[in-house]
Amino acid sequence: MGAGHTHKLYRHGHSPVHDLPPHCKLTAVLCFVLVVVLTPREAVWAFALYAVLLIAVAALARIPAGFLLRRLLIEIPFVAFAVLMPFVVPGEQVQVLGLSVSVPGLWGAWNVLAKGTLGVAASVILASTTELRALLLGLQRLRLPPMLVQIASFMIRYGDVITDEMRRMSIARRSRGFEARGIRHWGVLGKSAGALFIRSYERGERVHLAMVSRGYTGTMPVIDEVTASRAQWTYAAALPLTALAVCLLGWTL
């Protein structure tokens, strides 16, 4: 994966958050999410403070609010699930806006929305300030099994390859006057999907043979050694440690 390969979530910039080593950011986000999950759902104020912390990090990373909010739309299916919980979870009933809803369902919906939104927001900030290649290097640095890192690397690369192949096939169909307008055209789309699978499989075999011919033995060479200083680790730990203090207060107050 070339150094210039970026993803749509990444926002190029120069900030203290962008400059942190990837494994520091990965560890900080993982610890932050764990702390959020462990926070009692009744501590509503704690989740508000977590949101303030993430807003501060986003501001430090110079991520526009609109950019962040658009990326948060990915959690809409979870929001829809949470909205249904007060109506399907059994338990004590209460009237809200003229509707009879379940109290345990309301708490469950709040729990899913609050923790899910904070987790997604933290992940979006991580992806917005870290290139894919850097994330993979960070996973290597954190001693994730090398095979899993390679699988993730190949998935990312071939996701782009397959998407580009689909685009070319779509252009070819349209250039021949084909437009999918109903169920009668599903057969053509099915054949296209089969052709896409065969092309992707054959390309994967060619790439594997090319890698083996160049000395690939099952492990990828480490070209860039990513290191972090004690100051960088301390800087990255500020978010999860502050969140941990809030979580402990949430359990004691």
N, C-alpha and C positions, 0 to 999 in steps of 0.2 A: 504494500500500500504506500503510495508515494506521499512525500511530506506535504504536498499541496492538496491532498485529498481532504475535503471538509464535508460536513453534513449540513442539512438545512437548518437544524436547530442552532448551529454554532454561529456566534456573532463575533466577528473579528474585532479585536480591540486591545488596548494596552491599559491594564489596571492591576492593582495588587492581587485581585482574585485571578485574573488571567495568568499572571506570572507565577502563581503557586504551582509546585510540582503536582502532576496528576494523581499520584498515589496519596498525597496529603489531602487533596480535595475529595477523592473517593472515600477515604477513611472518615473524613469529617461529615460527609453527607450520610454515610451509612450509620454512624453513631447518632447523628441528629435524628434520623428517621426512627431508630430504635427507641430513643428517649421519648419522641412524640407518641409512639405506639404504647409505651409503658405509662403514659400520663393518664390519670383517671379522667373519665369523660365528664364528670361533674365539675372539674376545675376549668370552667369556661374561660376564666381570665388568663389561665396559662396558655391556652391556644392563641389568644389574642397577642400575648407577648411573643410566642413563637412566630406569628405572622409579622410582627414588628422586626424581629431579628432577620427574617428572610428579606423584608423590604430594605433593611439596612445593607445587607450583603448585595442585593441587586443594585442599590444605589452606588455602592462602592465599586461594583463591576461595570457601572454605567450602562445597565440594561434598561431600555425604555419600558415604561409601564405597559404600553400597548403591545409591544413585542412579547412580554411575559404573559399578558392576559390572553393573547391569541393562542399561545402554546398550551395554556391551561385548558383549552377547549377539548383536549384529548380525554378528559375525565368525564365528559357528558354522560356516557353510559352508566358510570358509577353514581352520578347525580340522579339519574332516572331511577336506578335501583333504590337509592336512599329515599326518594320521594314516596315510593310505594310502601316502605316499611311501616309507617304509622297506620296504614290501612290493613295490613296483612298480619302484623305481629299481634298475637293475643295478649290480653292483660287489661289493666285498669284503663277505662275510657275517660276522655276529657274532651270538652268542646273547644274547638279552635276555628274561628271564622265561620261558625255555624256548622262545622263538620265534626263528627265524632271520631276521634283518633285515639290510638293506643299510646299510653304514657311510655311503656318500654320501647315501643316502636319509634317514638319521638327521640328518645335518648339514643337508640340505635342509629337512627338516621343522622343525628348530630355527630355521633362517633365516627361514622363512615365519612361524612362530608368533611369534618374538621381534619381528621388524620390523613384522609386520602388527599385532600387539597394541599396540605402542607408537604406531604411526601412528593406529590407531583411537582409542586413549585420548587422544592429543593433539587429535584432531578433536572428540571428545566434549566435552573441556574447553572448546575454542573455542566449540562450539555452545551449551554450558551457560552461558556467560558473555557471549554476544553475541546480540542480537536479529537476526532475519532482515533487517530493514530496515537495521540498522547494518552487517551484512555486505555488503549490496549497495552501501551508501555507501562502505565500505572498498574494495571492488573498483573503484568509480569513481575513488577517490582514488589507487589503484595503477595507474591508466591502462589498465585492462582495456578492450578495445574496447567502446564504448558499446552496440553492437548485442547483444553477448553478455550484457551486464548487463541490458538490457531483456528479452531472452529468458528469462534466469533469473528476473527479477522476475515476468514473466507466467506462467511455469511454476509458481512458488510460489503465486501468487494463484489460478490456475485449477485447480491441484491441490486446493486447499481447496473451490473452487466445485464441481468434479466430484464430490469426495467427499461433499459435502452433497447434491448431486443424487442420487447413488446411495443415500444414506440415505433420502431421501424416496421414491424408487421402491421401495425394499425395504419401507418401512412401508406403501405403497399395496398391494403384493402381499400382504403378511401380513394386511392389513385385509380382503382379499377371500378369505382362507382358503388362500392359496397357500403351500406349504412345499416347497422343493427337496429331494427325498428320493432321487433316483436319476437314471439316464440318461434316463428318460422326460421329465424336466422340463428337460433341456438346451435344448430348443427355445424354451421360454419365456424362459430366461436369455439365450439368444442374441438373441431379439427385444428384450429389455430392454437388452442391450449396444448394439444398433443404434439404439434410441431414444435412449439416453444420448449416443451419438456425434452424432446429428442435433441434439439439444438443445444440446449443448456447442458445436457448430459455429455454430448460429444465434445463440447468445448471444455468441460471439466476434465475429460480424459486427456485432451490435448495439452491442457495446462499442466496436469499432473506429470505427463511424460516429459514435458519441457523442464519441469522442476527437477525430476529425477536425473535427467541428462546433465543438469547443472550441479549435481551433488547433493540434492535434498535427501535427507535420511530420516525425516520425521520430526525434526526440530528446526525452528527458524533461528537464524543467527541474530544475536543482539547487536544492533548497529549503534544505537544511542543508549548510553547508560544514564538513566535518570536518577539523580540523587537529590536529597533535601537536607537543608541545614537544620539545626535545632531551632533557630529563629523561625524558619518557615513552618516547622511542625507546631510550634507554639502559636503562630498566627492562625494556622488552620484549625487548631483545637479550640479557639475562642468561641466558635459557634456551638459545637456540641457541649462544651463545658458550661457555657451560660444556660443552654437549654436544660442541662442536667440539674443545675441549681433551681431553675423554675419547676422542673418535675418534682424534685424533693419537697419544695414548698407546697406543690399541689397535693402531695400525699399527707403532709403534716398539718396544713391549715384546715 
